[in-house]
Amino acid sequence: MKKLFCYLLIIAMSGIFPGMTSCTSGPRVTLTEDAETYTMDNGIVKARISKVTGDLVSFRYQDKELLATRLSPEPVQAAEGGEPADNPNWREPVITGHAHGYWSHDVMGVKGSAPAIPSVTIDPAKNGGKRAEVSLKAISKDRKMGTGPGAAPDGNVTVDVEIRYTLERAAPGVYTYSIFRHPADYPPAQFTEARYCAKLAPFFDWISVDREVNRHYPKDLFVGDKYVYTANQSENPAFGWSGTTEHIGFFFINPSMEYMGGGPTKVEFLGHRDTNEEAAPCVLNYWRSSHYGGAEANIAAGETWEKIIGPMFIYANTGGDPQSIYEDAKKRAVEEAAKWPYEWLSDADYPKAGERATVSGQLTLNNEPGLAAFRNLNVGLTAGEYRSPRQENAPPAFANWQRDAKFYQFWTKGNEDGTFEITNVRPGKYTLYAFTDGALGEYVHKNIIVEPGKPLNLGELNWTPLRKGRTIWDIGVPNRNASEFFMAEKRRDPEISLEYARLFPDDVTYVVGQSDFSKDWFFQHVPHNEDPEAKSAPFFGVRAIGRATPRRIVFDLPEAPEGTACLRIAICGTGTRSLAVEVNGKPVDGLDNLSGDGVITRHGSQGIWYEREVTFDASLLLAGTNTLTLTVPEGPVNNGLIYDYLRLEVSR
């Protein structure tokens, strides 16, 4: 009776207080298996895992299935009238492609017949029903692992894969993580899209991935261009869907970002509706992708490499409305972060709390008199810039923290006085990076050694941002995005690039000291559309050809300067390969060989950030009125630039 009462109390309280499981001594976790699946059950969540693929083929919360399922190869639509209990004609909907919850690099492989190796890594019968964990392992050898976007027909990478799922007593969710291993005798490996995805039941009709994308999204409101729903990963550790009729939520929670690629500025898919006719709600946790500049996770032949992705928490909850459900998920994310690193995870490459370290220090900012305090200070320990191994005959690639998914990253928000504390750092050798709103560039401190269990205080770190001379003028705020510029808040509108020609028929002329960049500097610098029939196509943006677009910056000088002038251009979105520059009508060396990141095509305002410089003889500048012109060449309207910040400096 006591166990029954506790179980009923959990169910009742979770309806009143979303996600609440007050009776931690509730029903014990059970683990059963058959020839093809494991089933873990704690009375709140019942999870069934395939021994063949490592997929989460069923996730039942309060005895309701939350995942989309596939019963046959032929499409079957759900009948009206509810689930089987009250409608004998009910059929579960069929989802084409990969259904359920799954890792893109599963244990099935594409080529070769070696079966997965299932095992029980935590047996609840041996710990009083406290916790269960199952493992599905695949040895790559001569077969490639992984399918999905970017993968070849014969698979993706030669790495060993181990997928685990963990269920705790009284927990309203299940943990999953994947362990990748590349022995030294394996050939090169180059990951394509790498993620965990869940396709959800049809009743989920409210998407919540960040403050802006938190809205009703039923099937009949299907939007073809899913890129309008991307969001910053590190700022949104809890993301998913809820149902306005069932009042149930389904969320992914990242308790740590150490295993994710791209650092604190990475924009990514967190959720959208599937693109097939069933339009299934999707939740996605990308640890490596090609979106918005992407990231590298490439391993050379002869290299020994291992990385654990996760554990992430697949969380279910209830509430009175989608907003309360979403708020509860965000609270649960805070709770999960406080538990990191999880004490129950046992693997040689997963240091426990006592084996990790806290790294602290204080940055001081010199040569920036306009900054009285740090604003939005980000400090991280990552791999330093490195040459990423590529397949034979591929061009070389260099990766820094923005483009790295191969190694672990540890980031924190610093304080206004420059102090910072990075917790739970794995032992190893790192480079420390820091950047803050208002300061161009980033601080770099190499060769930092973190030892197991030993706190490291770096003391005072003096950061003197680079300057090439005195400032003549600047436009924008160095913050690694275009948020301060005109119309940036409309970036999710697929037609926004076409709005430029309507709003600025004569193009931008920005007068220093008079113009306001929040009103007069359109956030995209794109080819000027002249086709009245031009439209944006899902996934491809605006491909209509626009004319070359000059952007004029007009400024006065009291006297002609001497020495060298340097135009410093910080870029956070790239679609063009080049940018022409003129000073008072005379061409100077512009920018070329720029690397695209798809930010304009896919409706963003930040991607890979970098700075390029244009230097010229300061004698081209005159006493009186001057005009500096930046011109994006003719081409598809997508092929432009998004600036973070511009500054003109002269040496004397």
C-alpha positions in Angstrom: 0.0 0.0 0.0 2.8 2.4 0.8 4.4 1.9 -2.7 1.0 2.3 -4.3 0.3 5.5 -2.4 3.7 6.9 -3.3 3.2 6.1 -7.0 -0.3 7.8 -7.0 1.2 10.8 -5.2 3.8 11.2 -7.8 1.3 11.2 -10.6 -1.0 13.5 -8.8 1.7 16.0 -7.8 3.2 16.0 -11.3 -0.2 17.2 -12.6 -0.3 20.1 -10.1 3.4 21.0 -10.2 4.8 20.2 -13.7 7.7 17.7 -13.6 7.5 17.4 -9.8 8.4 14.0 -8.3 8.3 14.6 -4.6 8.4 10.9 -3.5 12.0 9.9 -4.3 11.3 6.5 -2.9 8.6 5.8 -5.5 8.3 2.7 -7.6 11.5 0.9 -8.2 13.1 0.9 -11.7 12.6 -2.3 -13.5 14.4 -3.7 -16.5 13.1 -6.3 -18.8 14.2 -7.5 -22.2 13.1 -9.6 -25.2 15.0 -10.6 -28.3 14.9 -7.2 -29.9 14.4 -4.6 -27.1 15.1 -3.5 -23.6 12.3 -1.9 -21.5 13.0 0.3 -18.5 10.1 1.4 -16.3 9.9 3.6 -13.1 6.1 4.0 -13.0 6.4 7.5 -14.5 8.4 6.8 -17.6 8.5 3.6 -19.6 11.3 3.6 -22.3 11.8 0.8 -24.8 15.2 0.7 -26.7 16.1 -1.3 -29.8 18.9 -3.8 -29.4 19.4 -3.6 -33.2 19.8 0.2 -33.7 20.0 1.8 -30.3 16.9 3.8 -31.1 14.4 4.9 -28.4 11.4 3.2 -30.1 8.9 4.0 -27.3 8.8 6.7 -24.6 5.6 6.6 -22.5 4.9 9.2 -19.9 2.1 8.6 -17.5 1.2 5.7 -19.8 0.9 7.9 -22.9 3.2 7.5 -26.0 5.0 10.7 -26.7 7.0 9.5 -29.8 5.9 9.1 -33.4 5.9 5.5 -34.5 5.9 3.5 -37.7 3.8 0.3 -38.0 4.2 -0.5 -41.7 5.9 0.8 -44.8 2.6 2.3 -46.1 1.2 5.6 -44.8 -1.6 5.1 -42.2 -3.4 8.1 -40.9 -4.8 8.4 -37.4 -8.6 8.1 -37.2 -10.7 10.7 -35.3 -11.8 9.8 -31.9 -8.8 9.4 -29.7 -6.5 6.5 -28.8 -7.3 2.7 -28.7 -8.9 2.8 -25.3 -12.0 4.7 -26.7 -11.8 4.1 -30.4 -11.4 0.6 -31.9 -10.6 2.0 -35.4 -7.6 4.0 -34.2 -4.3 3.4 -36.0 -1.0 5.1 -35.0 0.3 7.5 -37.6 3.2 6.4 -39.8 6.2 8.6 -40.1 8.4 8.2 -43.2 12.2 8.2 -42.8 13.7 7.5 -39.3 11.0 7.4 -36.6 11.2 7.5 -32.8 14.2 8.9 -31.0 17.6 8.2 -32.5 21.3 9.1 -32.8 22.3 9.8 -36.3 25.3 7.6 -35.7 23.5 4.5 -34.5 24.9 1.0 -33.9 23.4 -0.6 -36.9 25.9 0.6 -39.5 25.3 0.6 -43.3 27.8 -1.8 -44.7 28.6 -5.1 -43.0 26.5 -7.5 -41.0 28.2 -7.4 -37.6 25.3 -7.1 -35.0 25.3 -4.6 -32.2 26.4 -5.8 -28.8 23.7 -5.2 -26.2 24.5 -5.2 -22.5 23.2 -4.1 -19.1 25.6 -1.6 -17.6 23.6 -0.8 -14.5 21.3 -3.5 -13.2 18.4 -2.2 -11.1 18.1 -5.7 -9.5 21.5 -5.0 -7.9 20.9 -1.5 -6.5 17.4 -1.8 -5.1 15.7 -0.4 -8.2 17.5 2.9 -7.9 18.7 3.1 -11.5 18.9 1.1 -14.8 21.2 1.5 -17.8 21.6 -0.4 -21.0 24.3 -0.2 -23.6 24.3 -0.9 -27.4 27.8 -1.1 -28.8 29.0 -1.4 -32.4 32.6 -2.1 -33.5 33.2 -0.3 -36.8 36.2 -2.3 -38.2 35.6 -2.2 -42.0 32.0 -0.8 -41.9 31.0 2.8 -41.7 28.7 4.1 -39.0 26.1 6.9 -39.4 23.4 8.0 -41.8 21.6 11.2 -42.4 22.4 14.6 -44.0 25.8 14.6 -45.7 26.5 10.9 -45.3 27.5 8.7 -48.3 25.3 5.7 -49.3 27.8 3.4 -47.6 27.8 5.3 -44.3 29.8 8.0 -42.7 32.6 7.4 -40.3 34.8 4.5 -39.2 34.4 4.9 -35.4 33.2 2.6 -32.7 29.9 3.7 -31.3 28.3 3.0 -27.9 24.9 4.3 -27.1 23.5 4.2 -23.5 20.2 5.0 -22.0 19.7 5.5 -18.2 16.5 5.6 -16.1 16.5 6.7 -12.5 13.9 6.1 -9.8 11.2 8.7 -9.7 12.7 10.6 -12.7 10.2 12.0 -15.3 12.7 11.3 -18.1 15.5 9.2 -19.4 19.2 10.1 -20.0 21.0 9.2 -23.2 24.6 9.5 -24.3 26.9 8.3 -27.0 30.6 7.3 -26.7 32.7 7.5 -29.9 36.0 5.8 -30.1 38.6 5.9 -33.0 41.5 3.5 -32.4 44.9 4.4 -33.9 44.6 1.5 -36.5 41.4 2.9 -38.0 41.3 5.0 -41.3 40.5 8.7 -41.3 37.1 9.7 -40.0 35.2 12.8 -40.9 31.8 13.3 -39.2 28.9 14.8 -41.2 25.7 15.8 -39.4 25.8 14.4 -35.9 22.8 14.7 -33.6 20.1 13.1 -31.5 16.6 13.5 -33.0 13.1 12.7 -31.7 10.0 12.7 -33.8 7.0 13.3 -31.7 3.3 12.2 -31.5 0.8 14.3 -33.5 -0.8 16.0 -30.4 2.4 18.1 -29.9 1.5 21.5 -31.4 3.4 24.1 -29.4 7.1 24.7 -30.1 9.4 26.2 -27.4 13.1 26.6 -28.3 13.8 30.1 -27.2 12.2 33.4 -26.2 11.3 34.3 -29.8 10.3 30.8 -31.0 7.7 29.9 -28.4 4.4 29.6 -30.2 1.5 27.5 -31.4 2.6 25.4 -34.3 -0.1 22.9 -35.4 0.4 20.7 -38.4 -1.9 22.8 -40.6 0.4 25.8 -39.9 3.3 23.9 -41.6 6.1 26.3 -42.6 8.3 25.0 -45.4 11.5 26.8 -44.4 12.5 25.2 -41.1 15.5 27.6 -40.7 13.2 30.3 -39.3 13.2 28.2 -36.1 16.9 28.1 -35.3 18.2 29.5 -32.0 21.4 29.9 -29.9 22.3 26.5 -28.4 24.2 27.6 -25.2 21.5 30.1 -24.2 18.7 27.5 -24.5 19.6 24.3 -22.6 15.9 23.2 -22.5 14.0 23.0 -25.7 11.1 21.0 -27.1 7.3 20.8 -27.6 4.1 20.7 -25.7 0.5 19.9 -26.5 -2.4 22.4 -26.0 -4.9 19.6 -25.7 -2.9 16.9 -23.8 -1.0 19.4 -21.6 2.2 17.3 -21.8 5.7 18.5 -22.7 8.6 16.8 -24.2 12.1 18.5 -23.9 15.7 17.9 -24.5 17.9 19.2 -21.7 21.7 19.8 -22.0 23.1 19.9 -18.5 26.4 20.9 -19.8 27.6 22.4 -23.1 31.1 20.8 -22.9 30.3 18.2 -25.5 28.6 20.5 -28.0 30.4 22.2 -30.9 30.7 25.8 -31.8 31.0 27.5 -28.5 28.6 30.1 -27.0 27.7 31.8 -30.3 26.6 28.7 -32.1 23.1 28.9 -33.7 21.4 25.7 -34.5 18.2 23.7 -35.1 16.6 22.9 -31.8 13.2 22.0 -33.1 10.9 22.3 -36.1 8.3 20.3 -38.0 9.4 17.5 -40.3 9.4 18.3 -44.0 7.5 15.3 -45.2 3.7 15.2 -45.5 3.2 14.0 -41.9 4.9 17.2 -40.6 6.0 15.4 -37.4 7.2 17.7 -34.6 11.0 17.3 -34.2 13.4 18.0 -31.4 17.1 18.0 -32.4 20.3 18.1 -30.4 23.2 18.8 -32.8 26.7 18.3 -31.4 28.2 18.8 -34.9 26.5 20.3 -37.9 27.2 22.2 -41.1 24.7 25.0 -40.3 25.8 28.6 -40.1 29.4 27.8 -40.8 29.4 24.4 -39.1 32.1 22.7 -37.1 34.8 20.2 -37.7 35.0 16.7 -36.1 37.6 15.0 -38.2 40.1 12.3 -37.0 43.3 11.5 -38.8 44.5 8.0 -39.6 46.7 6.8 -36.8 45.0 9.1 -34.3 43.4 7.8 -31.1 40.3 9.8 -30.3 37.4 9.5 -27.9 34.5 11.7 -27.1 31.3 11.3 -25.0 28.3 13.2 -26.2 26.0 13.8 -23.3 24.4 12.6 -21.2 21.4 14.7 -22.3 18.1 14.4 -20.5 14.9 13.6 -22.3 12.3 15.2 -20.1 8.6 14.9 -19.9 6.3 17.1 -17.8 2.7 18.4 -17.5 1.2 21.8 -16.8 -1.8 24.1 -17.3 -0.5 25.7 -20.5 2.5 25.6 -22.8 4.2 28.5 -21.1 4.1 26.9 -17.7 5.3 23.7 -19.2 8.2 25.5 -20.9 9.1 27.4 -17.7 9.2 24.1 -15.8 11.5 22.6 -18.3 13.9 25.5 -17.9 13.8 25.1 -14.2 14.6 21.4 -14.6 17.6 22.4 -16.8 19.0 24.3 -13.9 18.6 21.3 -11.6 20.3 19.0 -14.1 23.2 21.5 -14.5 23.7 21.4 -10.8 24.2 17.6 -10.9 26.9 17.8 -13.5 29.1 15.7 -13.8 26.7 12.8 -13.1 28.1 10.6 -10.4 26.6 7.5 -11.9 28.3 7.6 -15.3 31.2 5.1 -15.4 33.7 5.5 -18.2 37.4 6.1 -18.3 36.9 9.2 -20.4 34.3 10.8 -18.1 36.1 12.4 -15.1 34.0 12.5 -11.9 33.6 15.8 -10.0 36.7 15.2 -7.8 38.8 14.6 -10.9 37.8 17.9 -12.5 39.0 21.4 -11.7 37.8 25.0 -11.4 39.8 27.6 -13.4 39.4 31.2 -12.3 41.0 34.6 -12.9 40.3 38.3 -13.6 40.5 40.1 -17.0 41.5 43.7 -17.1 40.7 45.6 -20.3 43.2 48.2 -21.5 43.0 50.7 -24.3 39.2 50.7 -24.3 38.3 54.0 -22.4 34.6 53.8 -23.4 34.1 50.6 -21.5 33.6 51.2 -17.8 32.7 47.5 -17.2 32.6 44.2 -19.1 29.3 43.5 -20.8 28.3 40.0 -21.8 31.8 38.7 -21.0 32.4 35.2 -22.3 35.4 33.2 -21.2 36.2 29.7 -22.4 38.8 26.9 -22.3 39.0 25.1 -25.6 41.5 23.5 -28.0 43.6 26.1 -29.7 43.3 26.7 -33.4 44.4 23.6 -35.3 44.6 22.2 -38.8 41.6 19.8 -39.1 42.5 16.6 -41.0 40.6 16.2 -44.2 40.1 13.3 -46.6 42.8 12.9 -49.3 42.9 15.7 -51.9 40.5 17.9 -49.9 41.6 21.5 -49.2 43.1 22.2 -45.8 40.8 23.5 -43.1 41.6 25.3 -39.9 39.3 25.2 -36.9 39.1 27.4 -33.9 36.5 27.2 -31.1 33.8 28.5 -33.4 34.3 25.6 -35.8 35.4 22.8 -33.5 33.2 19.9 -32.4 36.1 17.4 -32.0 37.2 18.5 -28.6 35.5 19.5 -25.4 34.8 23.2 -24.6 34.2 24.9 -21.3 32.6 28.4 -21.2 31.3 30.7 -18.6 29.9 34.2 -18.3 32.2 36.5 -16.6 31.3 39.4 -14.3 31.3 43.1 -14.9 34.6 43.5 -13.1 36.3 40.8 -15.3 36.3 38.0 -12.7 35.4 34.6 -14.0 35.1 31.0 -12.8 35.0 28.0 -15.1 33.8 24.9 -13.3 34.0 21.2 -14.0 36.9 21.4 -16.4 38.4 18.1 -17.6 42.1 17.7 -17.1 44.1 18.7 -20.2 45.9 21.4 -22.2 43.8 24.4 -23.3 43.8 27.8 -24.8 41.7 30.4 -22.9 39.6 32.8 -25.0 37.5 35.8 -24.0 35.4 38.3 -25.7 33.0 41.0 -24.6 30.5 43.4 -26.1 32.2 46.7 -27.0 35.7 45.4 -27.6 36.8 44.3 -31.0 38.6 41.0 -31.2 39.2 38.4 -28.5 41.7 37.7 -25.7 43.9 34.6 -26.2 46.0 32.9 -23.6 47.7 29.6 -24.7 49.2 26.6 -23.0 47.0 26.4 -19.9 47.4 23.1 -18.2 44.5 21.8 -16.0 45.4 19.0 -13.6 43.0 16.5 -12.1 41.2 17.9 -9.1 43.5 20.9 -8.7 41.9 24.4 -8.8 43.8 26.8 -11.0 43.8 30.6 -10.4 45.2 32.4 -13.4 45.4 35.7 -11.5 45.1 39.0 -13.4 45.0 38.7 -17.1 45.7 42.0 -19.0 43.9 42.3 -22.3 44.9 45.1 -24.6 42.7 44.9 -27.8 44.6 45.5 -31.0 44.5 49.0 -32.5 46.2 50.2 -35.7 45.9 53.9 -34.8 43.4 56.5 -33.7 39.8 56.0 -34.5 38.2 58.1 -37.2 34.8 56.6 -37.0 33.0 53.3 -36.2 29.6 51.8 -37.0 27.8 49.3 -34.8 28.8 47.5 -31.6 31.4 44.7 -31.6 29.2 41.9 -30.2 29.5 39.1 -32.8 26.1 39.6 -34.2 24.0 42.2 -36.1 21.4 42.7 -33.5 21.9 46.5 -33.2 21.4 47.2 -37.0 18.2 48.1 -38.8 15.7 45.3 -39.3 17.8 42.6 -37.6 14.8 41.6 -35.5 13.1 40.6 -38.7 15.9 38.1 -39.7 13.5 35.1 -39.5 11.4 36.5 -42.3 12.5 34.6 -45.4 11.7 37.6 -47.6 13.7 40.1 -45.5 16.6 40.3 -48.1 14.0 41.5 -50.7 12.9 44.2 -48.3 16.3 46.0 -48.7 15.6 47.1 -52.3 12.2 48.5 -51.2 13.5 50.3 -48.2 16.7 51.6 -49.8 16.0 52.1 -53.5 19.1 54.4 -53.8 21.1 52.1 -51.4 22.6 53.1 -48.1 24.4 56.4 -47.6 25.6 56.6 -44.0 26.7 60.0 -42.8 29.0 59.7 -39.8 27.8 61.9 -36.9 24.2 62.2 -38.4 23.0 58.8 -39.3 21.9 56.2 -36.8 23.0 52.6 -37.4 19.8 51.3 -35.8 17.7 53.0 -38.4 20.0 53.8 -41.4 22.2 50.7 -41.7 20.3 47.7 -43.0 21.6 44.6 -41.2 22.3 42.8 -44.5 24.5 44.1 -47.3 23.1 42.2 -50.2 22.9 42.5 -54.0 20.0 44.9 -54.8 17.1 43.0 -56.2 15.4 44.4 -59.3 13.1 41.4 -60.1 9.5 42.2 -58.9 8.7 38.4 -59.1 11.6 37.4 -56.9 10.8 35.2 -53.9 12.5 33.2 -51.2 12.5 29.4 -51.7 12.7 27.1 -48.6 16.3 26.0 -47.8 17.7 28.1 -50.7 16.7 31.7 -49.8 16.5 34.3 -52.6 18.4 33.1 -55.6 17.2 35.9 -58.0 20.2 37.9 -59.3 20.6 41.4 -57.9 22.8 44.2 -59.1 26.0 45.3 -57.4 25.2 47.2 -54.2 27.4 50.1 -53.1 27.2 51.2 -49.4 28.6 54.7 -48.9 30.1 56.0 -45.7 30.5 59.8 -45.7 32.6 61.5 -43.1 34.4 64.8 -42.5 38.0 65.3 -41.5 39.4 68.6 -40.1 42.7 67.9 -41.9 44.3 65.3 -44.1 45.9 62.5 -42.1 49.2 60.9 -42.7 50.6 57.4 -42.5 48.5 54.2 -43.0 44.7 53.9 -42.8 43.1 50.6 -41.8 39.5 49.8 -42.3 38.7 47.0 -39.8 35.6 45.0 -40.8 34.2 42.5 -38.3 31.9 40.0 -40.2 29.3 37.7 -38.7 27.6 36.4 -41.8 29.0 35.6 -45.2 27.4 34.9 -48.5 29.7 36.6 -51.0 33.2 35.8 -52.0 34.4 39.4 -52.3 33.8 43.0 -51.3 35.1 45.9 -53.3 36.4 49.1 -51.5 36.8 52.6 -52.8 38.2 55.7 -51.0 37.0 58.9 -52.5 36.3 57.1 -55.8 39.7 55.4 -56.0 39.8 51.6 -55.7 41.9 50.0 -53.0 42.5 46.4 -52.2 39.2 44.9 -51.0 38.3 41.5 -49.5 38.3 38.3 -51.4 38.3 34.5 -50.8 35.6 34.9 -48.2 34.2 31.7 -46.8 30.4 31.4 -46.8 28.4 30.3 -43.8 24.8 30.4 -45.1 23.6 32.9 -42.6 21.7 35.1 -45.1 20.3 32.1 -47.0 19.0 30.6 -43.8 17.7 33.7 -42.1 20.1 34.4 -39.3 22.1 37.4 -37.9 25.2 35.6 -36.7 27.4 32.8 -37.9 31.2 32.4 -38.1 32.7 35.7 -36.7 36.0 37.0 -38.1 37.8 40.2 -38.8 39.3 41.3 -42.1 41.4 44.5 -42.7 41.7 46.8 -45.6 44.8 49.0 -45.4 45.6 51.9 -47.7 47.7 55.1 -47.8 46.1 57.7 -45.6 46.9 60.3 -48.2 43.8 59.1 -50.0 41.8 60.8 -47.3 41.2 64.5 -47.6 40.5 67.5 -45.4 36.8 68.0 -45.6 34.3 65.5 -46.8 35.3 62.0 -47.6 33.4 58.9 -49.0 34.4 55.3 -48.4 32.3 52.9 -50.5 31.8 49.2 -49.9 30.3 47.3 -52.8 28.9 43.8 -52.8 29.1 42.5 -56.4 26.2 41.4 -58.6 24.9 38.0 -57.9 22.2 36.0 -56.1 20.5 38.1 -53.5 21.8 35.7 -50.9 25.3 36.6 -51.7 26.0 39.4 -49.3 27.6 40.2 -45.9 26.3 40.8 -42.4 28.6 43.1 -40.5 29.2 43.0 -36.8 31.2 46.2 -36.6 33.3 48.6 -38.8 36.0 50.9 -37.7 38.4 53.2 -39.6 41.8 53.9 -37.9 44.8 55.9 -39.0 48.3 55.4 -37.8 48.9 59.2 -37.2 
